[in-house]
């Protein structure tokens, strides 16, 4: 996604020798996104060129890296359209490059949907439920970095940058967040960030789900709520009921929601909106946000 770490061609060639996948043909930075350094890498064996994505993670510790490798490998084995990390000659999928956790992935086909229709929403809901089911057999885990304590500390830090009405709204959602964490709801490993720019489609067929670096242990309904917020809202923060119903129907074609989950979905949508208001305020420097927090403030206002 964004590029924060750069390197020489010779350093990259030495790193790629660990995989023995061919000679380096080209390396192109991927300049979209806000968190990690990503590059398209082309490697050649004889006359065949294969495409890969090199991801240098800018925020994870080396201790966290095996969780993501195990998760992606398990999901790929289960038939979820995710990029399984390539293994080195000695069997490692979590590697180090430029002193940071690094993965080499096959490049998936498809593109991010620019507009969203009911069929795509149904497919992404179905894929999310399949992801939840497949992830249940992952033995490693990761705690939720966006729990109530994080949200409270972050909102306290950012309150002076918010309009008074938005402060009141977000503090009300924060109280709701604490109440929701006390509920006994189905838990598991979640994607945590299944936005449209983390999905790939060819026409109306889902071909890939990417960017799992927010995956963690959380309530499954929170993951669904985050997905609904992005896939089913318009530019004014208004939910499209047809898209939302299609996405939920896709999810429930694999796993039925409990009555308590159904009743709490909108509340979890508000908590999901709070999270992305806060993370977007934290992105960039000062008021030069890498992504606009106002998008999720609009959603929070509509849901409030």
N, C-alpha and C positions, 0 to 999 in steps of 0.2 A: 504494500500500500504506500504510504509516504516513505521517503528515503531520508533517513537520519544518519546511516552508517555507509561510508564509501570505502573503496578498496581498489587495489591495482589489479589489472588483468592477470599478472603473474601470480598474485596471492590467490585469486579465485581459481586459477588452473591448478595450483598446488592443492587447494582444498578439494576440488573435484576429483583428483586422483584417488581419493579414498573410495569413490563409488565405481570407478572404472566403467563409465557409461559412454565414453567417447571423448573426442577432442572439442574444446571450447570453440564455438563459431561466433557467438555474440552474447552480449549481456546488456539488457536494456532496463533502466529503472522504471518502476511502476509508481507514478507520482500522485495517484489518488489515495485517499485514506488518511488517517491521522495518528496511527500508533506505531506500526512496525516498518522496517525497511524491507521492501520486496522488489525482486528483479525477475524479468523473464530471461531465462538462460536457454540457449540452443546448443545442443551437443550433437556431434556427427560421428557415426560409425560407418565406414566405407562411404556409400553415397546416400545414406539415410540420416536425416536430421530429426532429432526428437526434441520436444519442447518441455521445459520444466519451469517451476517457480521456486526461486530461492527466497526463503523468509528468514530474516535476522530479527529475532524478537528483542524489543527494546525495553521491556518491562518485567519479564519473568526471571525468576532465579533458576539456577541450574538444578536445584532440588525439585522444582515444579515441572521441569521439562518431561520427565518420564511419564507423568500423568497424561499429557497431551499426545505423546507418541502411542501409548497404549490405547487411549480412547479412539484415535483416528484409525489405528489398525483394526480394532474391534469393530468399529462401524463399517469399515470397508469390507471386512469378512462377512458382515451381516447383509451386505448388498446395498447399504446406504450410499448414495453417490457423493462420497467425500474423497479427497486426495490422500491416499495412504503415503506416509513419508518413505522415501527410498532408503534402503539400508546400505551401509558401507560394506566393504569386503569382509570386515570382521563382525558384521551383523548389527551394527549400531544404527538406529534411526534418529536418535537425539545426538546432535553433533555440536561442535564449537567452532565458530568462525568470527574473526575480529573480536575475540574475547566474550562472545555472547551466544546464548542458545540459538541454534540454527537448524532449519530443516530444508531438505530438497524434495519438492513434490512434483509429480507429473502434472502438466498443465491440462486442466479439464476444458472440454469444449463448451460453447455456449456464451451467452452475454447476460448482463444484469437487465432485468425487465425495466423498460422506461415507463410503460403504463402497465397496470395490473388488471387482470380480468378474473371472473369467478372461477374459471377452470384452473388458473395458476394458483389462486388462493386455496382451492380444494387440494391441489397437489402438495403445496407447502405445508398445509395442516397435516395431511397424511404422512408426509416425510418426517415432520417433527415428532409425531407419535411413534413412528417406527424408530426414530433416533432414540427416543426415551426408552423404548423397549430394549433396543440393542445395547444401550449404554449400561443397562442394569447389571450386566455381567463383568463390567470393568472393575478390577480389584483395587486399583489405586483411587484416591479421591482428592478433592480440593475444596476447602471451605469457601463459603460465599464472601467475596471481597466487598460486596455491596449490601451488607446487612444493615439493620437498623442503626447500630452504633456508628457505622461509616456515614450513613445518610445524615444522622443528627450532627456529627462533627463537621461534615462538609457544609450542611445548610447553615450552621452557626458561623462558619468561616466566610460564607458568601452572602449572608443576609444583607449587608450594606450595599451590595450591588443590585439588589432587587427592588422593584417598586413595592410600595407598602401593601397593595392588594395582593400581589404575587407572594410576598412573604407570608401573609395570613393563609393563603391557599396552600402553599407548600408545607407550612407547619401543621395545618389540618391533615394533610396527606401523611405527614410524618407520624402523627398520632395514630392514624389508621394503619400505617406500616407496622408499628409496634404491636397493635392488636392482631394483625394478620399473622405475624410470626408466632403467636401463641396458639394458633389453630393447628389441629392434628390433621394435616392434609398429605396426600401422596407426595413423596419426595424422591429425588433421584438426580442423576447427572443431567444438566441442562446445557443447551447451546449458549443461551444468555444474550445473544446478539443477532438473532436470525432476521436481519433486515433484508430489504430487496437487494442491497449491494453486496450481500453475502450469499446470494443464490444466483445460479446460472440456468438459463433456459435456452432451448432452441425452439422457436415458435412457442407453443404452449406446453412443451415437454421439459420437465425439470431434469437438468443434466449435472448439477453440482451444488453442494453446500460447502462453503469455505469459512475461514476465519473463526476458529474455535477457541480463541485465546481468552474468552470470557467464560468458558465452560467451568462449571463448579457444581457443588451439591446445593440444590435449592428445591423449592416446591415446583412441581411440574406445571401447575396452573400459572405460576409467575412467568415461566418461559412462553406459554401460550399467550398470555396477556401482552408481553413485550412484542411478540410476533404480530398479533392483531393490531396493536397500535400503529405499527409501521405499514403493514400491508393493506389495511382497511381504512386509513384516514386520508382526507383530502388536504389541500394546502391550507385550509382554514382550521384544521384540527377536527373536522366533523367526521364521524364514523359512517362508512357506507355499509348499511345493514345487509345488503345482499352479499358483498364480499366477506363480511364478518361471518355470516351464516354459512357460507361456502367453506371458509377456512375451518370453522369449528366442526362442520360436518365431515370434512376430510380427516380431521384429528380423531373424531369419534368413530370413524370407520375402522380404526385400529384400537383405540382405547376410549371407553366411555368415561365421561366425567362423572364424579360423584355429585350428589345434590348440593353438598357444601361448596364444592368447587364452582358449580354453576352459579350459585348465589353470590360468590365472592369475586367473580371474574372482573366486573367493572372496578371494584376496589383494587384488585391487583393491576388493572390497567392504569389506575391513577398512580400507584406506587411505581410501576414501570416508567411512567412519564416523569415522575420525580427523579428517578435515577438518571435519566438521560438529560434532564435539565441540568443536574449537578455536574455530570461528567463533561458536558459540553461547555459549561462555564469554566471548568478546570482546564480545558484544552487551549492551546495557544498561549499567548502572552497578553495580559491586561484584557482589553475588550476586543482584541483581534482573535476571535474564536475560530478554531479550525472547522467546526460545524456549529450551526446556529442553534442556541438553546431555545430561542423563541418558538421553533417548530414544536417542541414538546411542552412549552408553556401553553401554547394554543390548545394542544390536546388536553392538558390538565384542566384548563378553564372549561372546555366543553364537557369533560367528564365530571367536573366538580358540581 
